[in-house]
Amino acid sequence: MAMKKESILYSLGLHDPAGHRYAVRLEILHPDPRGQTLSLPAWIPGSYLIRDFSRQVETLRATRGRATRSQAANGRAENGETTRGRGRSLAVRKTGNNSWRCEPCRGPLVIEYTVYAWDLSVRGAHFDQSHAFFNGASLFLAVEGQTDQPCLLHIEPATHRRDWKVYTSLPAADGHPQAARRHGFGMYRAPDYDALIDYPVEIGTPQVTRFRTHGAEHELVFTGAAPNLDLARIARDAQKICAEQIALFEPSSKRAPFLDSTDRYVFMTTVTADGYGGLEHRASTALMAARRDLPTIGSEPGESYQTFLGLLSHEYFHTWNVKRIKPAAFAPYDLNRENHTRLLWVFEGFTSYYDDLMLLRAGVIGRKDYLRMLAKTISTVHRGSGRHKQSVAESSYDAWTRYYKQDENSPNALVSYYTKGSLVALGLDLLIRRETGGAHTLDDVMRLLWERYGRDFYRGGAGRGVPENGMARLVREATGVNIAPFIERYVDGRQDVPLEPLLAQQGIAMSWKAASETPALDIRSRAQNGQTQIATVDENGAAHAAGLSAGDVLVAIGGLRVGEPATLDALLRAYRPGDTVQVHAFRGDELRAFPLILRAPAPTECALEFADRGAAAQAAA
């Protein structure tokens, strides 16, 4: 793309790693003559909570600048020379939580500001002496009225490290050789503001590996201490997963969707002691992984590595389902307020179903491991009584105010559109297979969604979203199966998806057992300073009946001291269901006593197994 005169130029300075501050310069050639309004997104797509990124903006000032753009355009800024112009200062005032308005000028208008970046997560920005990472939504002001215009981003070399490199799938601007050289500082381009903030950037000296699948290059970038990391194994497994997903959506062409706008996909993983999470983007993803979840050379990885692969698979699947196939409420996003939809059970739930299924189809896990992972999800959903109070459609709509703002009572009041949504997807897949004699599956639904709503989403502004009440019609069109009663009961309603008979028809037996034979208090607990604190009291359980509450710190049971949760389990093993014990606990700084009748643990652990070898072979297909 040749640089257009109307392009908006952002420059990013990496000058204060100890203070964790990015310096941002925005140049607008043709500002609104009535006074230019600027705004920073209030949230980031994929994470449905108002984040108020603008609270980290510091020292914002505006000037009527000089036309320094030509200096950047001809490459003279590529060697670290900044494009700072001098001009008359302009008044700028705050007009809302995340918006500013500048004094009218004929341009060019220059905005300079700093952003504090100390959020070590997948959603915001982080900057210190070891690396720099950012999502554009937390850094780059939108130029109201011009968000459809091309944007240029000049990433200036770090002043304190000469060995840092840039990792992003954002394309280099034409005519800028340093950025065009892989991982160089310099000028990058985006067709509009929405694209600019959808390409995160990692800068530093990470561990990196690459692979190609179906003609598409992929990079795996790991930042943070990860000694002896088995990059070859990760790349080998990731290649199989990505190949399987590309073939699902494009069985004929095998073409990755991001190749329309960039030449590669980048997995950016921050490695920490206990991190977990991911955020999807149109040609990349930001991941957080615990060090223990990653394989090391010479050792055989266990279940924790499957957790990482499931996360990687989940975020890659979003390349189709969410980033291109979207609910109508997200087409386009309104980044200034909540965007409500009742369809997150499709976009997050279906993705949560396919993430582990793709591991099985790719051959990186076996059937036994897949059933174990599926049983764990079923157990998680059935352990929460909130599924009887909130439907998965309501959970989708309330993501902004309830799912992302959970408290001690949430397991008793909420259901997850991720986990129950994945069970809805499983139920639909099994139902479609049964009703069509195996002629159709949920794959056919995903391909129809892709063809109609996803494949051309970013081409020529043609993007449109899935209607709120459109899924029953789309499933029937793709498979011939009427799922309207299913949606009424298990999506809009609060009934449990009838998985046991559906799985039985595929030769998979379901059974239930208690997690332990130890009598139960019916609480969820956490360790706190060597003690056991109640995190959640299960509704209608033993602790609820006795009057215990979340936040109480258990002191003694039957006159014996309670330490950490393992001590609590050891004490309870001395009793039988039906026994009455005296429980002492601190509520705040008050010691209280609660007579409690112990109960038998409920059968909340699901187990799945193939009834015969023939069924196992059929399920693998």
PLY file of the C-alpha trace (Angstrom):
ply
format ascii 1.0
element vertex 621
property float x
property float y
property float z
element edge 620
property int vertex1
property int vertex2
end_header
0.00 0.00 0.00
1.51 3.31 -1.01
1.34 5.89 1.77
-1.65 8.14 1.21
-1.54 11.83 1.93
-4.52 11.55 4.27
-2.84 8.91 6.45
-2.76 9.60 10.17
0.69 9.22 11.71
1.41 7.78 15.15
4.93 7.69 16.56
5.84 5.58 19.58
8.87 6.40 21.73
10.51 3.88 24.09
12.46 6.28 26.29
11.38 5.62 29.90
11.41 1.89 30.69
12.06 2.46 34.41
9.01 4.72 34.62
6.97 2.35 32.40
5.89 5.19 30.11
5.37 5.19 26.38
5.67 8.51 24.57
3.09 8.82 21.80
2.93 11.46 19.11
-0.11 11.76 16.84
-0.08 13.94 13.75
-3.34 14.76 11.95
-2.95 16.54 8.63
-6.56 17.64 8.31
-8.18 18.02 11.75
-11.83 18.95 12.12
-11.87 22.77 11.65
-14.54 23.03 14.33
-12.22 21.41 16.86
-10.89 17.87 16.72
-12.28 15.25 19.10
-10.02 12.41 20.19
-10.89 9.31 22.17
-9.30 6.19 23.59
-11.29 2.93 23.59
-13.08 2.23 26.84
-12.66 -1.52 26.31
-10.78 -3.94 24.09
-12.62 -6.38 21.82
-12.63 -9.91 23.19
-12.62 -8.77 26.82
-16.09 -7.59 27.72
-15.48 -5.14 30.53
-15.07 -1.36 30.55
-11.33 -0.99 31.16
-10.98 2.81 31.16
-7.58 2.77 29.46
-7.69 6.56 29.43
-6.88 6.68 33.15
-3.26 5.91 32.25
-2.89 8.85 29.86
-0.54 11.54 31.19
0.67 14.99 30.07
-1.43 15.33 26.96
-0.77 18.52 24.96
-1.72 19.79 21.52
0.11 22.07 19.09
-0.41 23.34 15.60
2.55 21.50 14.16
4.76 21.79 11.17
4.54 19.34 8.29
7.10 16.86 9.55
5.38 13.94 7.87
7.64 14.14 4.83
10.63 13.49 7.07
9.11 10.23 8.27
7.88 9.39 4.78
11.30 9.49 3.15
12.88 7.33 5.84
15.03 9.92 7.66
13.33 9.01 10.94
14.27 5.36 10.59
17.51 5.63 12.57
15.90 6.86 15.75
15.60 10.51 14.72
12.24 11.69 16.01
9.79 13.75 14.01
9.13 16.38 16.63
7.65 19.57 15.23
7.26 22.90 16.99
4.19 25.03 16.72
1.65 27.12 18.56
0.15 25.48 21.64
-3.55 24.73 21.43
-6.07 24.38 24.20
-7.31 20.84 24.81
-9.91 19.81 27.35
-11.47 16.60 28.58
-15.03 16.05 27.37
-15.70 12.62 28.84
-14.06 9.70 30.61
-12.12 8.77 27.49
-12.42 11.77 25.15
-10.72 15.12 24.54
-11.47 18.09 22.28
-8.83 20.37 20.80
-9.06 24.06 19.98
-9.90 24.57 16.26
-6.94 24.81 13.89
-6.37 24.35 10.20
-3.64 21.83 10.74
-1.57 19.93 10.92
-2.58 19.11 14.50
0.00 17.39 16.71
-0.93 15.60 19.94
1.82 14.45 22.30
1.10 12.40 25.38
2.55 9.73 27.63
0.88 6.50 28.70
1.74 4.66 31.89
2.18 0.97 31.00
2.46 -1.44 33.91
-0.34 -3.90 33.13
1.18 -7.36 32.74
-1.83 -8.91 31.03
-3.02 -9.73 27.53
-5.33 -6.68 27.43
-3.24 -3.56 28.04
0.37 -2.40 27.83
3.56 -3.24 29.71
7.01 -1.66 29.46
10.21 -2.08 31.44
13.90 -2.75 30.89
13.25 -6.33 29.77
10.60 -5.87 27.08
7.73 -3.78 25.74
4.27 -5.05 24.88
1.12 -3.19 23.93
-2.35 -3.45 22.52
-3.16 -0.39 20.45
-6.49 0.05 22.22
-4.62 1.11 25.35
-2.24 3.53 23.57
-3.56 5.09 20.40
-6.11 7.89 20.39
-8.82 7.62 17.77
-9.33 10.64 15.54
-13.10 11.03 15.54
-14.50 11.37 12.04
-11.38 9.85 10.48
-11.26 6.33 11.92
-11.76 4.97 8.41
-8.56 6.60 7.18
-5.22 4.77 6.72
-2.91 4.92 9.73
0.87 4.81 9.95
2.74 3.74 13.07
6.39 4.68 13.48
7.98 2.56 16.22
11.16 4.33 17.28
14.18 2.27 18.37
14.59 1.77 22.09
17.13 4.15 23.58
18.43 1.72 26.22
18.71 -1.53 24.21
20.22 -1.99 20.76
19.41 -5.70 20.57
15.62 -5.37 20.78
13.46 -6.43 17.84
9.82 -5.85 16.91
7.37 -8.77 16.73
3.99 -8.07 15.17
1.87 -9.12 12.20
1.16 -5.46 11.40
2.53 -4.97 7.86
5.49 -2.69 7.18
4.75 0.48 5.25
5.90 0.52 1.64
9.20 2.29 1.09
10.46 1.80 4.65
13.27 -0.76 4.45
14.03 -1.09 8.17
10.47 -2.07 9.06
10.28 -4.25 5.96
13.27 -6.20 7.22
11.69 -8.73 9.55
11.41 -7.47 13.14
12.85 -4.03 12.44
11.92 -0.70 13.98
10.41 1.86 11.65
7.12 2.54 9.88
4.15 0.16 9.87
0.75 0.61 8.25
-2.90 -0.18 8.92
-5.85 0.40 6.57
-7.88 2.08 9.33
-8.01 2.66 13.07
-9.87 -0.59 13.79
-7.00 -2.52 12.22
-4.34 -0.41 13.95
-5.54 -1.45 17.39
-6.01 -5.10 16.37
-2.31 -5.89 15.91
-0.52 -6.13 19.27
3.24 -5.61 19.37
5.96 -7.33 21.40
9.41 -5.70 21.49
12.48 -7.22 23.08
14.63 -10.34 22.91
12.17 -13.23 23.26
12.65 -16.87 22.39
11.23 -17.41 18.91
10.35 -20.32 16.67
8.46 -20.53 13.38
6.54 -22.95 11.22
4.57 -22.91 7.99
1.29 -24.66 7.35
-0.84 -24.54 4.21
1.50 -21.83 2.91
1.05 -19.51 5.91
3.93 -18.52 8.17
3.43 -18.54 11.94
5.71 -17.23 14.68
5.73 -18.33 18.30
7.25 -15.66 20.55
7.94 -16.34 24.26
8.79 -13.47 26.61
9.87 -14.09 30.19
12.12 -16.60 31.92
11.56 -20.05 30.40
14.78 -22.09 30.70
15.38 -24.99 28.35
12.12 -24.37 26.51
11.33 -27.08 23.95
10.55 -24.76 21.06
10.74 -27.53 18.49
7.99 -29.54 20.18
5.73 -26.53 20.63
6.14 -25.58 16.96
5.47 -29.14 15.83
2.26 -29.42 17.87
1.06 -25.92 17.03
1.58 -26.61 13.32
-0.73 -29.62 13.49
-3.42 -27.66 15.35
-3.32 -24.71 12.97
-3.38 -26.96 9.91
-6.47 -28.74 11.23
-8.32 -25.49 11.85
-7.49 -24.00 8.45
-8.74 -27.17 6.78
-11.97 -27.09 8.80
-12.99 -23.70 7.46
-11.37 -23.91 4.02
-11.37 -27.62 3.08
-10.71 -26.86 -0.60
-8.38 -23.86 -0.68
-6.65 -24.45 2.69
-6.12 -20.68 2.82
-5.56 -18.92 6.14
-7.83 -15.86 6.49
-5.14 -13.43 7.62
-3.22 -13.73 4.36
-5.56 -11.14 2.86
-3.90 -8.44 4.98
-0.54 -9.66 6.28
2.09 -12.30 5.64
2.12 -14.13 8.97
0.38 -14.96 12.24
2.13 -14.30 15.57
1.52 -16.05 18.90
2.87 -13.73 21.63
3.22 -15.58 24.93
4.22 -13.94 28.21
5.61 -16.59 30.56
5.03 -16.09 34.30
4.87 -18.23 37.43
1.14 -18.88 37.28
-0.37 -16.89 34.39
-3.16 -18.09 32.13
-5.22 -16.27 29.53
-5.46 -15.15 25.97
-6.88 -12.43 23.76
-7.55 -12.90 20.08
-6.64 -10.53 17.25
-7.15 -10.72 13.51
-3.66 -12.06 12.72
-2.15 -12.74 16.15
-2.93 -13.52 19.74
-1.55 -12.48 23.10
-1.21 -15.33 25.60
-0.24 -15.68 29.25
1.18 -19.05 30.27
2.48 -20.56 33.48
6.06 -21.75 33.24
5.02 -25.22 34.41
2.64 -25.54 31.44
5.43 -25.33 28.86
7.57 -28.32 27.85
11.30 -28.40 28.43
13.90 -30.24 26.39
14.45 -33.79 27.56
11.26 -34.12 29.61
7.90 -35.58 28.74
5.15 -32.96 29.16
2.00 -33.87 31.05
-1.52 -32.57 31.36
-0.40 -29.01 32.06
1.10 -28.78 28.56
-2.27 -29.82 27.15
-3.70 -26.83 29.00
-1.35 -24.54 27.07
-2.13 -26.22 23.75
-5.85 -25.86 24.46
-5.36 -22.13 25.07
-3.35 -21.76 21.87
-6.02 -23.67 19.94
-8.82 -21.58 21.45
-7.29 -18.25 20.47
-6.35 -19.43 16.98
-9.93 -20.61 16.38
-11.03 -17.06 17.11
-9.23 -16.02 13.91
-12.43 -17.21 12.24
-15.01 -17.26 15.02
-15.15 -13.74 16.59
-12.55 -11.84 14.57
-14.46 -12.36 11.33
-17.65 -14.25 12.15
-19.20 -11.80 14.64
-22.55 -11.11 16.25
-24.39 -8.23 14.60
-23.86 -6.20 17.79
-20.09 -6.21 17.06
-20.31 -5.17 13.41
-18.93 -2.62 13.91
-17.73 -2.31 17.51
-18.66 0.75 19.52
-15.56 1.15 21.68
-17.06 3.88 23.86
-19.67 1.73 25.61
-20.80 -1.83 26.28
-21.87 -3.82 23.21
-24.45 -6.34 24.40
-25.21 -9.59 22.62
-26.95 -12.82 23.66
-24.69 -14.84 21.35
-21.43 -15.20 23.27
-22.43 -18.84 23.82
-21.82 -19.25 20.08
-18.64 -17.22 19.82
-16.90 -18.20 23.04
-18.82 -21.40 23.76
-18.38 -22.96 20.32
-14.72 -21.93 20.37
-14.33 -23.59 23.79
-15.81 -26.78 22.32
-13.56 -26.83 19.30
-10.32 -25.90 21.09
-9.80 -29.33 22.68
-11.53 -31.14 19.80
-8.89 -29.68 17.47
-6.17 -31.15 19.69
-7.75 -34.57 19.24
-8.20 -34.21 15.48
-4.64 -32.92 15.11
-3.32 -35.94 16.97
-1.56 -34.01 19.74
-3.74 -35.70 22.38
-5.39 -39.11 22.40
-9.02 -40.11 22.88
-8.52 -40.87 26.57
-7.11 -37.41 27.25
-9.88 -35.80 25.23
-12.59 -37.53 27.25
-10.83 -36.55 30.47
-10.78 -32.89 29.38
-14.41 -33.04 28.27
-15.46 -34.64 31.56
-13.66 -31.89 33.46
-15.71 -29.24 31.62
-18.95 -31.11 32.34
-18.00 -31.34 36.03
-17.20 -27.63 36.18
-20.60 -26.66 34.79
-22.58 -29.05 36.99
-20.76 -28.00 40.15
-22.29 -24.51 40.01
-25.90 -24.01 41.04
-25.97 -20.72 39.12
-26.79 -22.66 35.96
-30.33 -23.09 37.33
-30.74 -19.32 37.75
-29.14 -17.86 34.63
-29.41 -19.10 31.06
-26.38 -19.15 28.82
-28.01 -16.48 26.63
-28.49 -14.29 29.70
-24.90 -14.96 30.71
-23.81 -13.71 27.28
-25.79 -10.51 27.60
-24.64 -9.89 31.19
-20.94 -10.47 30.49
-20.19 -6.78 31.05
-21.81 -6.48 34.45
-21.76 -9.99 35.90
-19.38 -12.49 34.29
-16.45 -10.05 34.25
-17.31 -8.72 37.71
-17.55 -11.91 39.70
-17.67 -12.05 43.47
-17.92 -14.67 46.19
-21.51 -15.60 45.25
-21.00 -15.91 41.51
-20.87 -19.75 41.43
-24.32 -19.72 43.03
-25.72 -17.10 40.66
-24.01 -17.35 37.27
-23.28 -19.79 34.49
-20.33 -19.37 32.14
-21.03 -18.85 28.45
-17.60 -20.42 27.90
-18.12 -23.73 29.67
-21.87 -24.22 29.33
-21.61 -22.77 25.84
-19.14 -25.52 25.00
-21.61 -28.12 26.31
-24.34 -26.57 24.17
-22.01 -26.93 21.17
-21.27 -30.55 22.10
-25.00 -31.25 22.47
-25.75 -29.64 19.11
-22.97 -31.60 17.41
-24.26 -34.88 18.83
-27.88 -33.97 17.99
-27.00 -33.11 14.39
-25.04 -36.36 14.00
-27.96 -38.35 15.39
-30.68 -36.66 13.34
-28.72 -36.88 10.07
-27.26 -40.35 10.57
-23.77 -38.82 10.62
-24.23 -37.04 7.28
-23.82 -33.62 8.95
-22.00 -32.26 11.98
-21.46 -28.92 13.66
-18.58 -28.44 11.22
-21.16 -27.76 8.50
-22.64 -24.98 10.62
-19.24 -23.39 11.17
-18.48 -23.49 7.45
-21.82 -21.84 6.62
-21.14 -19.12 9.19
-17.71 -18.62 7.65
-18.97 -18.43 4.07
-21.81 -16.05 4.86
-20.41 -13.83 7.59
-16.66 -14.35 7.89
-14.70 -14.87 4.69
-15.33 -11.40 3.26
-15.71 -9.52 6.53
-12.72 -7.21 6.05
-13.01 -6.92 2.29
-14.38 -3.62 1.06
-16.27 -2.83 4.24
-18.65 -5.71 3.59
-18.64 -6.93 7.19
-21.98 -7.85 8.74
-22.79 -9.89 11.79
-24.86 -12.90 12.79
-28.42 -11.85 13.76
-29.32 -12.26 17.43
-32.05 -14.80 16.65
-30.40 -16.33 13.61
-28.75 -19.52 14.87
-31.74 -21.89 14.62
-32.32 -20.85 11.00
-28.63 -21.14 10.13
-28.28 -24.61 11.66
-31.35 -25.81 9.79
-30.00 -24.41 6.53
-26.62 -26.07 7.05
-27.85 -29.45 8.29
-31.62 -29.72 7.87
-32.04 -30.16 11.63
-34.58 -28.07 13.56
-32.85 -26.99 16.76
-35.43 -24.40 17.86
-36.68 -26.62 20.75
-33.06 -27.26 21.79
-32.31 -23.52 21.95
-35.52 -22.86 23.86
-34.62 -25.40 26.57
-30.85 -25.21 26.87
-29.84 -21.75 25.60
-32.73 -19.44 26.43
-33.83 -21.86 29.17
-31.92 -23.14 32.17
-32.10 -26.88 31.68
-28.98 -29.03 31.60
-28.01 -30.22 28.13
-29.00 -33.95 28.00
-25.49 -35.16 27.24
-25.73 -38.63 28.75
-28.19 -40.09 26.18
-26.59 -38.17 23.32
-23.13 -39.47 24.21
-24.47 -42.98 24.74
-25.65 -43.02 21.14
-22.01 -42.40 20.15
-20.83 -45.25 22.36
-19.57 -43.04 25.20
-20.68 -43.84 28.74
-21.08 -41.13 31.39
-20.83 -41.76 35.12
-20.68 -39.61 38.26
-18.84 -39.89 41.53
-17.91 -37.73 44.49
-14.53 -36.04 44.36
-13.72 -37.44 47.79
-15.15 -39.72 50.46
-14.41 -37.09 53.11
-17.51 -35.42 54.60
-18.14 -32.04 53.02
-18.51 -28.51 54.34
-19.77 -27.53 50.84
-17.41 -24.58 50.50
-14.71 -23.42 48.12
-11.66 -22.32 50.05
-8.31 -20.65 49.56
-5.10 -20.50 51.55
-4.38 -17.19 53.25
-1.31 -16.64 55.40
-1.21 -20.26 56.50
-4.95 -20.38 57.19
-8.06 -21.48 55.31
-10.44 -18.76 54.18
-13.84 -19.49 52.70
-14.01 -18.19 49.11
-17.58 -19.34 48.35
-20.31 -21.01 50.35
-22.25 -23.40 48.13
-25.94 -22.60 48.23
-28.00 -25.04 50.32
-24.89 -26.86 51.52
-23.69 -27.71 55.02
-21.83 -24.43 55.60
-24.79 -22.43 54.29
-27.13 -24.20 56.71
-24.73 -23.55 59.60
-24.43 -19.82 58.83
-20.83 -19.62 57.60
-20.06 -16.99 54.96
-17.50 -16.18 52.30
-14.54 -14.36 53.85
-14.73 -16.26 57.14
-11.35 -17.63 58.25
-11.63 -21.12 59.71
-9.90 -21.44 63.06
-10.86 -24.83 64.46
-13.09 -27.85 63.86
-14.00 -29.98 66.83
-11.52 -28.04 68.95
-8.56 -28.73 66.64
-6.77 -25.97 64.78
-7.37 -25.54 61.06
-4.32 -24.47 59.09
-4.19 -24.50 55.31
-6.83 -26.36 53.23
-4.89 -29.64 53.37
-5.18 -29.54 57.19
-8.92 -28.99 56.91
-9.29 -32.12 54.75
-7.26 -34.16 57.23
-9.46 -33.04 60.14
-12.68 -33.83 58.29
-11.56 -37.38 57.53
-12.09 -38.23 61.21
-15.86 -37.70 60.83
-18.79 -39.28 59.02
-21.69 -37.69 57.15
-24.37 -36.70 59.66
-21.90 -35.89 62.44
-22.27 -32.49 64.10
-19.04 -30.56 64.59
-18.31 -27.24 66.21
-16.67 -24.87 63.74
-14.89 -21.76 64.98
-14.13 -18.99 62.51
-13.11 -15.37 62.46
-15.48 -13.02 60.69
-13.43 -9.88 60.52
-11.90 -9.65 64.00
-14.78 -11.44 65.73
-14.51 -15.10 66.71
-17.74 -16.99 66.07
-18.92 -20.55 66.66
-21.10 -22.53 64.26
-22.57 -25.98 64.94
-22.44 -27.71 61.58
-23.92 -30.99 60.37
-21.54 -32.65 57.94
-22.92 -34.03 54.70
-21.85 -36.68 52.25
-19.98 -35.16 49.32
-22.15 -34.76 46.25
-21.35 -36.75 43.08
-20.00 -33.81 41.09
-17.15 -35.50 39.20
-18.03 -36.67 35.71
-16.20 -39.56 34.04
-16.45 -40.51 30.37
-15.26 -43.67 28.65
-15.85 -45.48 25.40
-18.14 -48.45 25.75
-16.33 -50.36 22.97
-13.49 -49.97 20.49
-15.81 -49.45 17.55
-17.31 -46.41 19.23
-13.85 -45.06 19.89
-12.97 -45.26 16.23
-16.25 -43.62 15.21
-15.80 -40.75 17.72
-12.30 -40.04 16.45
-13.80 -39.16 13.09
0 1
1 2
2 3
3 4
4 5
5 6
6 7
7 8
8 9
9 10
10 11
11 12
12 13
13 14
14 15
15 16
16 17
17 18
18 19
19 20
20 21
21 22
22 23
23 24
24 25
25 26
26 27
27 28
28 29
29 30
30 31
31 32
32 33
33 34
34 35
35 36
36 37
37 38
38 39
39 40
40 41
41 42
42 43
43 44
44 45
45 46
46 47
47 48
48 49
49 50
50 51
51 52
52 53
53 54
54 55
55 56
56 57
57 58
58 59
59 60
60 61
61 62
62 63
63 64
64 65
65 66
66 67
67 68
68 69
69 70
70 71
71 72
72 73
73 74
74 75
75 76
76 77
77 78
78 79
79 80
80 81
81 82
82 83
83 84
84 85
85 86
86 87
87 88
88 89
89 90
90 91
91 92
92 93
93 94
94 95
95 96
96 97
97 98
98 99
99 100
100 101
101 102
102 103
103 104
104 105
105 106
106 107
107 108
108 109
109 110
110 111
111 112
112 113
113 114
114 115
115 116
116 117
117 118
118 119
119 120
120 121
121 122
122 123
123 124
124 125
125 126
126 127
127 128
128 129
129 130
130 131
131 132
132 133
133 134
134 135
135 136
136 137
137 138
138 139
139 140
140 141
141 142
142 143
143 144
144 145
145 146
146 147
147 148
148 149
149 150
150 151
151 152
152 153
153 154
154 155
155 156
156 157
157 158
158 159
159 160
160 161
161 162
162 163
163 164
164 165
165 166
166 167
167 168
168 169
169 170
170 171
171 172
172 173
173 174
174 175
175 176
176 177
177 178
178 179
179 180
180 181
181 182
182 183
183 184
184 185
185 186
186 187
187 188
188 189
189 190
190 191
191 192
192 193
193 194
194 195
195 196
196 197
197 198
198 199
199 200
200 201
201 202
202 203
203 204
204 205
205 206
206 207
207 208
208 209
209 210
210 211
211 212
212 213
213 214
214 215
215 216
216 217
217 218
218 219
219 220
220 221
221 222
222 223
223 224
224 225
225 226
226 227
227 228
228 229
229 230
230 231
231 232
232 233
233 234
234 235
235 236
236 237
237 238
238 239
239 240
240 241
241 242
242 243
243 244
244 245
245 246
246 247
247 248
248 249
249 250
250 251
251 252
252 253
253 254
254 255
255 256
256 257
257 258
258 259
259 260
260 261
261 262
262 263
263 264
264 265
265 266
266 267
267 268
268 269
269 270
270 271
271 272
272 273
273 274
274 275
275 276
276 277
277 278
278 279
279 280
280 281
281 282
282 283
283 284
284 285
285 286
286 287
287 288
288 289
289 290
290 291
291 292
292 293
293 294
294 295
295 296
296 297
297 298
298 299
299 300
300 301
301 302
302 303
303 304
304 305
305 306
306 307
307 308
308 309
309 310
310 311
311 312
312 313
313 314
314 315
315 316
316 317
317 318
318 319
319 320
320 321
321 322
322 323
323 324
324 325
325 326
326 327
327 328
328 329
329 330
330 331
331 332
332 333
333 334
334 335
335 336
336 337
337 338
338 339
339 340
340 341
341 342
342 343
343 344
344 345
345 346
346 347
347 348
348 349
349 350
350 351
351 352
352 353
353 354
354 355
355 356
356 357
357 358
358 359
359 360
360 361
361 362
362 363
363 364
364 365
365 366
366 367
367 368
368 369
369 370
370 371
371 372
372 373
373 374
374 375
375 376
376 377
377 378
378 379
379 380
380 381
381 382
382 383
383 384
384 385
385 386
386 387
387 388
388 389
389 390
390 391
391 392
392 393
393 394
394 395
395 396
396 397
397 398
398 399
399 400
400 401
401 402
402 403
403 404
404 405
405 406
406 407
407 408
408 409
409 410
410 411
411 412
412 413
413 414
414 415
415 416
416 417
417 418
418 419
419 420
420 421
421 422
422 423
423 424
424 425
425 426
426 427
427 428
428 429
429 430
430 431
431 432
432 433
433 434
434 435
435 436
436 437
437 438
438 439
439 440
440 441
441 442
442 443
443 444
444 445
445 446
446 447
447 448
448 449
449 450
450 451
451 452
452 453
453 454
454 455
455 456
456 457
457 458
458 459
459 460
460 461
461 462
462 463
463 464
464 465
465 466
466 467
467 468
468 469
469 470
470 471
471 472
472 473
473 474
474 475
475 476
476 477
477 478
478 479
479 480
480 481
481 482
482 483
483 484
484 485
485 486
486 487
487 488
488 489
489 490
490 491
491 492
492 493
493 494
494 495
495 496
496 497
497 498
498 499
499 500
500 501
501 502
502 503
503 504
504 505
505 506
506 507
507 508
508 509
509 510
510 511
511 512
512 513
513 514
514 515
515 516
516 517
517 518
518 519
519 520
520 521
521 522
522 523
523 524
524 525
525 526
526 527
527 528
528 529
529 530
530 531
531 532
532 533
533 534
534 535
535 536
536 537
537 538
538 539
539 540
540 541
541 542
542 543
543 544
544 545
545 546
546 547
547 548
548 549
549 550
550 551
551 552
552 553
553 554
554 555
555 556
556 557
557 558
558 559
559 560
560 561
561 562
562 563
563 564
564 565
565 566
566 567
567 568
568 569
569 570
570 571
571 572
572 573
573 574
574 575
575 576
576 577
577 578
578 579
579 580
580 581
581 582
582 583
583 584
584 585
585 586
586 587
587 588
588 589
589 590
590 591
591 592
592 593
593 594
594 595
595 596
596 597
597 598
598 599
599 600
600 601
601 602
602 603
603 604
604 605
605 606
606 607
607 608
608 609
609 610
610 611
611 612
612 613
613 614
614 615
615 616
616 617
617 618
618 619
619 620
